[in-house]
């Protein structure tokens, strides 16, 4: 999760800077729908900082606490970390968990404060909301607006649309002529038609998730301003120059007032947004030609492709707090990766657990260990050669011990890579037992692994790997008073 959040922050920051840099060009020559669509797509994508790639297998039921490395050399098998150090590391709270906890608290507080402010705002206005007798005109005759109610309110200074479930249009308690009131109502009804409050809610959620990123504040402010520009564009489309002039004067009167809140649409703007808004209205007739619509659609598509491709290239597989031991790169420097999408080790681990399931009396948890000693590729499938162990662990007084299982068992596991990136186990073979064991091992396993198998050199490492499953289980159930051992 943390890696996904970091990657999303970096990628989205670059895209925000790019969109803001191109904003003058987009606003001058194209419909505001172009930038609105790009902002909304980016916002929705930012709400999903990672995408799950693989389901959690029920067979692999004990999460491993951290990344581990196993090495194999001519002197035997060893683990590059002492068991005591590993136990201390497992007991400590990871820094990533602390960072995620602080982030979660900040995001929830940011979102909650803004929602509470909005609810208090609505609550304070309710006693002063008086239904207006003035008809909504054409809006009244359109079924699309049948849920929209009109009120006069003495506690506001600018017209606004508020309410997600029960939307209402509020106008200040002052005199409007019929034409001016019609413009106000048409503007707010357009916000309602476009579901702009829902868009603002999405941007609030993004702002909450990335409250630590100043560029997101710029994005949200520009996106909210763009919502107003797009509404102006819809209202003034195909209108005369005289109408747009009167509409601009109506906005000018409203702009003297305070900008509405994050979950409210209104006519008010502030600062440089006022000049941009008037320029946008003045250019409406010049940038709505069919050619501009086509070019704008192309630009929107290009931006959308850039957003999606950027995240695809920099995306993160979902972390499920587990790792497996071993590697696919031969008998030396075998390392484990938490990215289950690019590692054979999870498939090998699950194959071992599945092969041994039900063979022994069940314990509190299941554990496996494996060291990959070779691979053999075919046209559509391949075989992984590994030295394996399996254990059922349970409580014995004050200790957590291996109650059943095996160790130092060679295995040849044949796999096939599916189209979805997961592995299918096609075959699982072990040597014959009894008098034919040695010959069977030599026939099944690569020659470079024979000495390791016959001398039991891998047993200490396999035992330690199993015990880390057991330790992870004890940590999960909060039994730090129990030791693992015989």
C-alpha positions in Angstrom: 0.0 0.0 0.0 2.8 2.5 0.9 4.7 1.8 -2.2 1.5 2.2 -4.3 0.8 5.5 -2.5 4.3 6.8 -3.2 4.3 5.8 -6.8 0.8 7.3 -7.4 2.0 10.5 -5.7 5.0 10.9 -7.9 3.2 10.0 -11.2 0.2 12.1 -10.4 2.4 15.1 -9.4 4.1 15.0 -12.9 0.7 14.8 -14.6 -0.7 17.6 -12.6 2.2 19.9 -13.5 1.8 18.9 -17.2 -2.0 19.6 -17.2 -1.5 22.9 -15.4 1.2 24.0 -17.8 -1.1 23.2 -20.7 -4.1 24.9 -19.1 -3.8 28.2 -21.0 -3.7 26.4 -24.3 -6.7 24.2 -23.4 -8.8 27.1 -22.1 -8.0 29.3 -25.1 -8.8 27.0 -27.9 -10.9 24.1 -26.6 -14.0 23.4 -24.6 -13.6 23.2 -20.9 -15.0 19.7 -21.1 -11.5 18.6 -22.3 -9.8 19.6 -19.1 -12.7 18.6 -16.9 -12.6 15.0 -18.3 -8.8 14.8 -17.8 -9.0 16.1 -14.2 -11.9 13.7 -13.4 -10.0 10.7 -14.9 -6.9 11.5 -13.0 -8.8 12.0 -9.7 -10.6 8.7 -10.0 -7.3 6.9 -10.8 -5.6 8.6 -7.8 -8.3 7.1 -5.5 -6.9 3.6 -6.5 -3.2 3.7 -5.7 -2.8 0.1 -6.6 -4.6 -2.7 -8.4 -4.8 -6.3 -7.2 -3.2 -8.7 -9.6 -3.7 -12.1 -8.0 -6.1 -13.6 -5.5 -5.0 -14.8 -2.1 -4.6 -18.6 -2.1 -6.4 -20.3 0.8 -3.5 -22.8 1.0 -0.9 -20.2 1.8 -2.4 -19.2 5.1 0.5 -17.9 7.2 1.9 -14.5 6.2 5.7 -14.2 6.4 6.8 -11.0 8.2 9.6 -9.7 6.1 11.9 -10.2 3.1 14.5 -12.9 3.5 17.5 -14.1 1.6 18.9 -17.7 1.3 22.3 -18.5 -0.1 23.7 -21.9 -1.2 27.4 -22.6 -1.7 29.8 -25.5 -1.7 30.1 -25.2 2.1 26.5 -25.9 2.6 23.3 -24.0 3.2 22.9 -20.9 5.4 20.6 -18.1 6.1 22.0 -14.6 6.0 20.4 -13.5 9.2 20.7 -15.0 12.7 17.4 -16.3 14.1 17.6 -14.0 17.1 17.9 -10.9 14.9 15.0 -12.0 12.7 12.9 -12.5 15.8 13.7 -9.0 17.0 12.9 -7.5 13.6 9.6 -9.4 13.5 8.6 -8.0 17.0 9.3 -4.4 16.0 6.6 -2.3 14.3 7.7 -1.6 10.7 8.3 2.0 9.8 6.0 1.6 6.8 3.1 0.7 9.1 3.7 3.8 11.2 3.8 6.0 8.1 0.6 4.4 6.8 -1.1 4.9 10.2 -0.2 8.6 10.2 -1.4 9.0 6.6 -4.7 7.2 7.4 -5.4 9.4 10.4 -4.5 12.6 8.4 -6.7 11.5 5.5 -9.7 10.7 7.7 -9.4 13.9 9.6 -9.1 16.0 6.5 -12.2 14.4 4.9 -14.2 14.4 8.2 -13.5 18.1 9.0 -14.7 19.2 5.5 -17.8 17.0 5.7 -18.7 18.2 9.2 -18.2 21.8 8.1 -20.5 21.2 5.2 -23.2 19.6 7.4 -23.0 22.4 9.9 -23.3 24.9 7.1 -26.5 23.2 5.9 -27.8 23.0 9.4 -27.3 26.7 10.1 -29.0 27.6 6.8 -32.1 25.4 7.3 -34.1 27.8 9.6 -33.6 30.7 7.1 -34.6 28.7 3.9 -37.9 30.0 2.6 -39.5 28.4 -0.5 -39.7 30.8 -3.3 -43.0 31.4 -5.1 -41.2 32.4 -8.3 -41.5 29.6 -10.8 -38.4 27.9 -12.2 -39.8 28.5 -15.6 -38.6 26.0 -18.2 -36.8 24.1 -15.4 -40.2 23.4 -13.9 -41.4 21.7 -17.1 -38.4 19.3 -17.3 -38.6 16.0 -15.5 -34.8 16.1 -15.1 -35.2 18.8 -12.5 -38.2 17.5 -10.6 -36.0 16.9 -7.5 -34.6 20.4 -7.5 -36.2 22.9 -5.1 -35.8 26.7 -4.9 -35.4 28.6 -1.7 -34.5 32.2 -0.7 -32.1 32.4 2.2 -31.1 35.5 4.1 -27.9 33.9 5.5 -26.1 33.6 2.2 -24.6 36.3 -0.1 -24.3 34.4 -3.4 -26.6 31.9 -5.2 -25.6 28.2 -4.8 -26.5 24.6 -5.3 -26.2 22.4 -2.2 -27.3 18.9 -1.3 -26.3 15.5 -2.8 -29.4 13.5 -1.8 -31.9 16.4 -1.7 -30.5 19.2 -3.9 -31.7 22.7 -3.5 -31.0 26.0 -5.1 -30.5 28.9 -2.7 -30.5 32.5 -3.7 -29.8 35.5 -1.4 -32.6 37.5 0.0 -32.3 40.4 -2.3 -34.1 41.7 -5.4 -33.4 40.1 -8.8 -35.0 41.1 -12.0 -36.6 38.3 -14.0 -33.7 38.0 -16.5 -31.0 38.0 -13.8 -32.9 35.4 -11.7 -33.4 33.2 -14.8 -29.6 33.3 -15.4 -28.9 32.3 -11.8 -31.4 29.5 -11.9 -30.2 28.2 -15.3 -26.6 28.2 -14.0 -27.4 26.3 -10.8 -29.7 23.9 -12.7 -26.8 23.1 -15.1 -24.7 22.2 -12.0 -27.4 19.9 -10.9 -27.7 18.3 -14.4 -24.0 17.7 -14.6 -23.9 16.2 -11.1 -21.1 18.7 -10.2 -21.5 18.2 -6.4 -20.6 14.5 -6.9 -17.6 15.6 -8.8 -16.6 17.9 -6.0 -17.0 15.1 -3.6 -14.6 13.0 -5.6 -12.1 15.8 -5.6 -12.5 16.2 -1.9 -11.7 12.5 -1.4 -8.6 12.9 -3.6 -7.6 16.0 -1.6 -8.1 14.0 1.6 -6.0 11.0 0.4 -3.1 13.3 -0.7 -3.4 16.0 1.9 0.4 16.1 2.1 0.9 17.0 -1.5 0.6 20.7 -2.3 0.2 20.0 -6.0 -3.1 18.2 -5.3 -4.5 21.4 -3.7 -3.7 23.2 -6.9 -5.3 20.5 -8.9 -8.5 20.6 -6.8 -8.7 24.3 -7.0 -8.3 24.4 -10.7 -10.7 21.5 -11.2 -13.4 23.3 -9.1 -12.8 26.5 -11.1 -13.1 24.5 -14.3 -16.5 23.2 -13.1 -17.7 26.8 -13.0 -16.2 27.6 -16.4 -17.8 24.5 -17.9 -21.2 25.5 -16.5 -20.8 29.0 -17.9 -20.0 27.5 -21.3 -23.1 25.3 -21.3 -25.4 28.2 -20.3 -23.9 30.7 -22.8 -23.6 28.3 -25.7 -25.5 29.6 -28.8 -26.4 32.8 -26.9 -26.0 36.3 -28.2 -23.2 38.7 -27.3 -25.7 40.8 -25.4 -26.8 37.8 -23.3 -23.2 36.9 -22.5 -22.5 40.5 -21.5 -25.5 40.5 -19.1 -24.5 37.1 -17.8 -21.0 38.4 -17.0 -22.4 41.4 -15.2 -24.6 39.0 -13.1 -21.4 37.0 -12.3 -19.6 40.2 -11.4 -22.2 41.0 -8.8 -21.9 37.5 -7.3 -18.1 37.6 -7.4 -18.0 40.3 -4.7 -19.1 37.5 -2.3 -17.2 34.7 -0.6 -16.3 31.6 -2.6 -18.6 28.6 -1.7 -17.3 25.6 0.2 -15.9 22.3 -1.2 -19.3 20.5 -1.5 -21.2 23.5 -2.7 -21.4 25.0 -6.2 -21.9 28.7 -6.5 -21.4 31.8 -8.7 -18.7 33.3 -6.6 -15.0 33.2 -7.6 -11.9 34.8 -6.3 -8.6 36.3 -7.5 -7.2 35.4 -10.9 -10.1 33.0 -11.4 -12.4 36.1 -12.1 -10.3 37.2 -15.1 -10.0 33.7 -16.4 -13.8 33.2 -16.1 -14.6 36.4 -18.0 -12.1 35.5 -20.8 -13.7 32.1 -21.0 -17.2 33.5 -21.5 -15.9 35.9 -24.1 -14.2 33.1 -26.1 -17.2 30.7 -25.9 -18.4 31.4 -29.4 -14.9 31.2 -30.9 -13.9 27.8 -29.6 -16.9 25.7 -30.2 -16.5 24.9 -33.8 -16.8 21.2 -34.9 -13.1 21.1 -35.7 -12.3 22.2 -32.2 -14.6 19.5 -30.8 -12.8 16.8 -32.7 -9.3 18.1 -31.8 -10.5 18.4 -28.2 -11.8 14.8 -28.1 -8.4 13.7 -29.5 -6.5 15.6 -26.8 -8.8 14.1 -24.1 -8.0 10.7 -25.5 -4.3 11.3 -25.5 -4.3 12.6 -22.0 -6.4 9.6 -20.9 -3.9 7.2 -22.5 -1.0 9.0 -20.8 -2.7 8.8 -17.4 -3.5 5.1 -17.8 -0.2 4.1 -19.4 1.8 6.0 -16.8 0.1 4.1 -14.0 0.5 0.8 -15.8 4.2 1.3 -16.2 4.7 2.5 -12.6 2.0 0.5 -11.0 2.4 -1.8 -8.0 1.1 -5.3 -7.4 -1.0 -5.4 -4.3 0.9 -6.4 -1.2 -0.6 -9.1 0.9 2.1 -9.1 3.6 3.7 -12.4 2.7 6.8 -13.7 1.0 8.2 -17.0 0.0 11.7 -18.4 0.3 13.9 -19.4 -2.6 14.4 -18.1 -6.1 14.3 -19.1 -9.7 17.8 -18.0 -10.6 19.8 -21.1 -9.7 21.5 -22.4 -6.6 23.5 -19.2 -5.7 22.3 -15.9 -4.3 18.7 -17.1 -4.0 16.5 -14.2 -3.0 12.9 -13.7 -2.3 10.6 -11.0 -3.7 7.4 -9.7 -2.1 6.1 -9.1 -5.6 4.1 -12.3 -6.2 3.5 -11.3 -9.8 7.2 -11.8 -10.8 8.2 -14.7 -8.5 7.9 -18.5 -8.9 8.4 -18.9 -5.2 4.8 -18.4 -4.3 3.7 -21.1 -6.8 6.4 -23.5 -5.4 5.3 -22.7 -1.8 1.7 -23.4 -2.6 2.6 -26.6 -4.4 4.5 -27.9 -1.4 1.7 -27.0 1.0 -1.0 -28.5 -1.3 1.1 -31.7 -1.9 1.4 -32.3 1.9 -2.0 -31.3 3.0 -3.8 -34.1 4.7 -0.8 -36.4 5.0 -0.2 -35.6 8.6 -2.2 -34.9 11.7 -3.2 -31.2 11.5 -1.5 -28.7 13.8 -2.1 -25.0 14.6 -0.4 -23.9 11.5 1.3 -25.2 8.4 4.8 -24.4 7.3 7.1 -25.1 4.4 10.7 -24.5 3.4 12.3 -24.9 0.0 15.5 -24.1 -1.8 15.4 -24.1 -5.6 18.4 -25.9 -7.0 17.7 -25.8 -10.7 15.2 -25.3 -13.5 14.4 -27.0 -16.8 12.4 -25.1 -19.5 10.1 -26.6 -22.1 8.0 -25.1 -24.9 5.0 -24.3 -22.7 5.9 -25.6 -19.3 9.0 -25.8 -17.1 10.2 -27.9 -14.1 11.5 -26.4 -10.9 13.9 -28.6 -8.9 13.8 -27.9 -5.1 14.8 -29.4 -1.8 11.8 -29.1 0.4 10.4 -29.5 3.9 6.9 -29.4 5.4 5.7 -29.1 9.0 2.6 -29.0 11.1 3.2 -26.9 14.2 1.4 -27.0 17.5 1.6 -26.1 21.2 3.5 -28.4 23.6 3.4 -26.7 27.0 5.3 -23.5 26.8 6.7 -24.3 23.4 5.5 -24.2 19.8 6.9 -27.3 18.1 6.8 -29.3 14.9 4.4 -32.1 15.6 4.5 -33.8 12.2 6.0 -33.4 8.7 9.2 -34.1 6.7 12.5 -32.5 5.8 15.1 -32.7 3.1 12.7 -34.0 0.5 13.7 -33.5 -3.2 10.9 -32.5 -5.5 10.5 -31.8 -9.2 7.5 -29.5 -9.7 6.2 -28.9 -13.3 4.4 -25.6 -13.8 2.8 -23.7 -16.6 2.4 -19.9 -16.7 -1.2 -18.9 -17.3 -2.3 -15.9 -19.3 -3.3 -14.1 -16.1 0.2 -14.3 -14.7 -0.5 -17.1 -12.2 1.0 -20.6 -12.3 -0.7 -23.9 -12.8 0.9 -27.0 -11.1 0.9 -29.8 -13.7 3.0 -32.4 -11.9 4.7 -32.9 -8.5 7.2 -35.7 -8.2 9.4 -37.0 -5.3 12.0 -39.8 -5.2 11.0 -43.3 -4.4 11.6 -44.4 -0.8 13.4 -47.5 0.3 16.3 -49.3 -1.4 15.8 -47.3 -4.7 16.0 -43.9 -3.0 19.6 -43.0 -4.1 19.0 -44.0 -7.7 15.7 -42.3 -7.7 17.2 -39.0 -6.5 19.9 -39.2 -9.2 17.3 -39.8 -11.9 15.0 -37.0 -10.6 17.3 -34.2 -9.5 20.1 -32.2 -11.2 23.6 -33.6 -10.4 24.8 -30.4 -8.7 22.2 -30.9 -6.0 23.1 -34.6 -5.1 25.7 -33.8 -2.5 23.4 -31.3 -0.7 20.6 -33.9 -0.6 22.6 -36.9 0.5 24.5 -35.0 3.2 21.4 -33.3 4.6 23.2 -30.0 4.3 19.9 -28.1 3.6 18.1 -29.3 6.8 19.2 -26.5 9.1 18.1 -23.8 6.6 14.8 -25.6 5.8 14.1 -25.8 9.6 14.7 -22.1 10.0 12.5 -21.3 7.1 9.7 -23.4 8.6 10.1 -21.8 12.0 9.6 -18.3 10.5 6.2 -19.4 9.4 5.6 -20.6 13.0 6.9 -17.3 14.4 4.7 -15.3 12.1 1.7 -17.3 13.3 2.6 -16.6 16.9 3.0 -12.9 16.2 -0.4 -12.8 14.5 -2.2 -14.4 17.5 -0.2 -12.3 20.0 1.6 -15.2 21.7 5.0 -13.6 22.3 5.4 -15.6 25.5 5.9 -18.9 23.5 9.2 -20.1 22.1 9.7 -22.2 19.0 11.7 -25.4 19.4 11.8 -29.1 20.2 
